[in-house]
Amino acid sequence: MNDQYLSNIELYYSPDGMFNNHILIEGEDFNHIIKVMRHSEQDIIYITDGDGSIYESQINSINKNSLSAVSLRTYHYENVMQNIFFCIPKLKNADRFEFALEKCAELGITNFIIFESKRSISRGNKTDRWNKILISAMKQSLRCYLPEIKVVNSVKEIFSLNGGKIGFEQDSSNKFSNLKIIPHVNYYLIFGPEGGLDNDELELFNPESIYNLAENRLRTETAIIKAASLL
């Protein structure tokens, strides 16, 4: 792990990572580097592979649709949120859903499970769009772990996964701020949709695993972002 925090840089993403000390940049990031930032050969840029590394690199060649950069220095970081899974229902308002997804990624959440709750109104799978939002959020916040998304059909599927399950209710006496996270143990934070989880879904939880996030009632997207902030 490298403790140095990088700031005041532009971060780009290469899904293929580094090969023989060289990194290839294509697509939107290539266009941004060349047409927006006006970089040229020999310039220094910073690239992440989305898997824990940031490469301080020098552009050594520019082609019509891509550029190649050679890595000069590598920064490695630990994913301190690797055991935290945010389980988010599809929301009626797509903008609010995507806002929560974006802000959680900026705050360091790297695992998302999108599920269909019995009271979910929105339907459909927009994984490609969600991944683009997460890539942008990762680069904007200068993080180097690209969040992963899994889509399931029900809360029950989440309960089949190994790890602690945490739910949220306003009248719970358990304060989420007092939750002790044990390293190397998976935690699945399950948020309800606009109408909340129904009784059958709530019965899946151990009563001791239901927590209170705030004294006042929060919108789903606000609760999601607050939990990420507290973590």
C-alpha positions as CSV (number, residue, x, y, z in Angstrom):
1,M,0.0,0.0,0.0
2,N,1.2,3.5,-0.8
3,D,0.0,6.1,1.7
4,Q,0.6,9.1,-0.6
5,Y,-2.7,10.8,-1.5
6,L,-2.8,12.2,-5.0
7,S,-4.6,15.5,-5.5
8,N,-5.0,18.2,-8.2
9,I,-4.6,15.7,-11.0
10,E,-6.7,14.4,-13.9
11,L,-7.3,10.6,-13.6
12,Y,-7.9,8.4,-16.6
13,Y,-9.1,4.8,-16.8
14,S,-7.6,1.9,-18.8
15,P,-9.6,-1.3,-18.3
16,D,-6.7,-3.3,-19.8
17,G,-4.2,-2.1,-17.2
18,M,-0.5,-2.2,-17.8
19,F,1.3,-4.6,-20.1
20,N,5.1,-4.6,-20.4
21,N,5.2,-1.3,-18.5
22,H,2.9,0.3,-21.2
23,I,-0.7,1.4,-20.9
24,L,-3.1,1.9,-23.8
25,I,-5.8,4.6,-23.7
26,E,-8.8,4.6,-26.1
27,G,-12.3,5.9,-26.4
28,E,-13.7,8.8,-24.4
29,D,-10.6,9.1,-22.2
30,F,-8.4,9.3,-25.2
31,N,-10.6,12.1,-26.7
32,H,-10.5,14.0,-23.3
33,I,-6.7,13.7,-23.0
34,I,-6.1,14.9,-26.6
35,K,-9.0,17.2,-27.5
36,V,-9.9,18.7,-24.1
37,M,-6.8,18.7,-22.1
38,R,-4.6,19.1,-25.2
39,H,-1.9,16.7,-24.0
40,S,0.9,15.7,-26.4
41,E,3.8,13.3,-26.4
42,Q,6.1,13.4,-23.4
43,D,3.3,14.9,-21.1
44,I,2.7,13.2,-17.7
45,I,-0.7,11.8,-17.1
46,Y,-2.2,9.6,-14.3
47,I,-4.0,6.4,-15.2
48,T,-5.8,3.8,-13.1
49,D,-6.6,0.2,-13.9
50,G,-9.6,0.2,-11.6
51,D,-8.0,-2.6,-9.6
52,G,-6.1,-0.7,-6.9
53,S,-3.3,1.0,-8.8
54,I,-2.6,4.5,-10.2
55,Y,0.2,4.8,-12.7
56,E,2.1,8.1,-13.1
57,S,2.8,7.8,-16.8
58,Q,4.4,9.6,-19.8
59,I,2.7,9.7,-23.2
60,N,5.1,8.1,-25.7
61,S,3.0,7.8,-28.8
62,I,-0.3,9.2,-30.1
63,N,-2.3,7.5,-32.9
64,K,-5.6,8.4,-34.5
65,N,-7.8,6.7,-31.9
66,S,-5.5,5.8,-29.1
67,L,-2.3,6.7,-27.2
68,S,0.3,4.7,-25.5
69,A,1.9,5.7,-22.2
70,V,4.8,4.3,-20.3
71,S,4.5,3.9,-16.5
72,L,7.1,5.9,-14.5
73,R,5.8,5.2,-11.0
74,T,3.0,3.1,-9.5
75,Y,0.9,3.9,-6.5
76,H,-0.9,0.9,-4.9
77,Y,-3.9,1.4,-2.5
78,E,-5.9,-0.9,-0.2
79,N,-9.6,-1.3,-0.8
80,V,-10.8,-0.6,2.8
81,M,-14.4,-1.1,1.7
82,Q,-14.0,-4.5,0.0
83,N,-16.2,-6.3,2.5
84,I,-19.1,-3.8,2.4
85,F,-21.9,-4.4,-0.1
86,F,-24.6,-1.7,-0.7
87,C,-27.8,-3.4,-1.7
88,I,-29.9,-0.8,-3.4
89,P,-33.5,-1.2,-4.7
90,K,-34.5,0.2,-8.0
91,L,-36.2,3.5,-7.4
92,K,-39.1,5.1,-9.2
93,N,-37.0,8.2,-9.8
94,A,-34.0,7.1,-11.9
95,D,-32.2,10.4,-11.3
96,R,-32.2,9.9,-7.6
97,F,-31.1,6.3,-7.9
98,E,-28.2,7.3,-10.1
99,F,-27.3,10.2,-7.8
100,A,-27.0,7.8,-4.8
101,L,-24.9,5.4,-6.9
102,E,-22.6,8.1,-8.0
103,K,-22.1,9.6,-4.5
104,C,-21.5,6.2,-2.8
105,A,-18.8,5.5,-5.4
106,E,-17.2,8.9,-4.7
107,L,-17.3,8.0,-1.0
108,G,-15.5,4.7,-1.6
109,I,-18.1,2.0,-1.8
110,T,-17.0,-0.6,-4.3
111,N,-19.7,-3.3,-4.2
112,F,-23.3,-2.8,-5.2
113,I,-26.1,-5.2,-5.5
114,I,-29.2,-3.8,-7.3
115,F,-32.4,-5.7,-6.4
116,E,-36.1,-5.9,-7.1
117,S,-38.0,-5.2,-3.9
118,K,-41.7,-6.2,-3.7
119,R,-42.5,-2.5,-3.5
120,S,-40.1,-1.4,-6.2
121,I,-41.9,0.5,-9.0
122,S,-39.0,0.9,-11.4
123,R,-38.1,-2.2,-13.6
124,G,-35.4,-2.9,-16.1
125,N,-31.6,-3.3,-16.1
126,K,-29.4,-0.4,-17.1
127,T,-26.1,-2.0,-16.1
128,D,-24.1,-0.3,-19.0
129,R,-25.3,3.1,-18.0
130,W,-24.7,2.5,-14.3
131,N,-21.1,1.3,-15.0
132,K,-20.4,4.5,-16.9
133,I,-21.6,6.5,-13.9
134,L,-19.3,4.5,-11.6
135,I,-16.3,4.9,-13.9
136,S,-16.9,8.7,-14.0
137,A,-17.3,8.8,-10.2
138,M,-14.1,6.8,-9.6
139,K,-12.1,9.2,-11.8
140,Q,-13.7,12.3,-10.3
141,S,-12.9,11.3,-6.7
142,L,-9.4,10.1,-7.6
143,R,-10.1,6.5,-6.5
144,C,-8.6,3.5,-8.1
145,Y,-11.1,0.7,-7.5
146,L,-13.9,0.4,-10.1
147,P,-17.1,-0.5,-8.2
148,E,-18.7,-3.8,-9.2
149,I,-22.5,-4.2,-9.8
150,K,-24.5,-7.3,-9.4
151,V,-28.3,-7.4,-10.2
152,V,-30.6,-9.9,-8.3
153,N,-34.3,-10.4,-8.4
154,S,-35.2,-10.3,-4.7
155,V,-34.1,-9.6,-1.1
156,K,-34.2,-13.3,-0.5
157,E,-31.3,-13.8,-3.0
158,I,-29.1,-11.4,-0.9
159,F,-29.8,-13.4,2.2
160,S,-28.4,-16.5,0.5
161,L,-25.0,-14.8,0.4
162,N,-22.4,-15.4,3.1
163,G,-22.1,-12.5,5.5
164,G,-24.1,-10.2,7.9
165,K,-27.3,-8.6,6.7
166,I,-28.1,-5.1,7.9
167,G,-31.5,-3.3,7.5
168,F,-32.7,0.1,8.4
169,E,-35.8,1.3,10.3
170,Q,-36.4,4.8,11.8
171,D,-37.8,3.4,15.1
172,S,-34.9,1.0,15.8
173,S,-32.9,1.6,19.0
174,N,-29.7,0.4,17.4
175,K,-27.6,3.3,16.1
176,F,-25.8,2.7,12.9
177,S,-23.0,4.9,14.0
178,N,-22.3,2.4,16.8
179,L,-21.9,-0.6,14.4
180,K,-18.6,-2.3,14.7
181,I,-17.3,-3.5,11.3
182,I,-15.1,-6.6,11.6
183,P,-12.4,-6.9,8.9
184,H,-12.7,-9.8,6.5
185,V,-16.4,-10.3,7.3
186,N,-18.9,-9.4,4.5
187,Y,-21.7,-6.9,5.4
188,Y,-24.7,-6.5,3.2
189,L,-26.5,-3.1,3.9
190,I,-30.0,-3.5,2.5
191,F,-32.0,-0.3,1.8
192,G,-35.8,-0.3,1.2
193,P,-37.5,1.4,-1.8
194,E,-39.8,4.5,-1.5
195,G,-42.5,2.5,0.2
196,G,-40.0,0.5,2.4
197,L,-39.5,-3.2,2.5
198,D,-42.7,-5.2,3.0
199,N,-43.4,-7.5,6.0
200,D,-42.2,-10.7,4.3
201,E,-38.8,-9.0,3.4
202,L,-38.4,-7.5,6.9
203,E,-39.0,-10.9,8.5
204,L,-35.8,-12.2,6.9
205,F,-33.8,-9.9,9.2
206,N,-32.6,-10.7,12.7
207,P,-34.2,-7.9,14.8
208,E,-30.7,-7.1,16.2
209,S,-29.5,-6.4,12.7
210,I,-31.9,-3.5,12.1
211,Y,-30.4,-0.1,12.6
212,N,-31.4,3.6,12.8
213,L,-29.7,6.1,10.6
214,A,-31.4,9.3,11.7
215,E,-34.1,10.5,14.1
216,N,-36.0,12.0,11.1
217,R,-37.3,10.1,8.1
218,L,-34.9,10.1,5.1
219,R,-35.6,9.5,1.5
220,T,-34.1,6.2,0.3
221,E,-31.3,8.0,-1.7
222,T,-30.5,10.2,1.3
223,A,-30.3,7.2,3.6
224,I,-27.9,5.4,1.2
225,I,-25.6,8.3,1.0
226,K,-25.6,9.0,4.7
227,A,-24.7,5.3,5.4
228,A,-21.8,5.6,3.0
229,S,-20.7,8.8,4.7
230,L,-20.8,7.3,8.1
231,L,-18.7,4.3,7.0
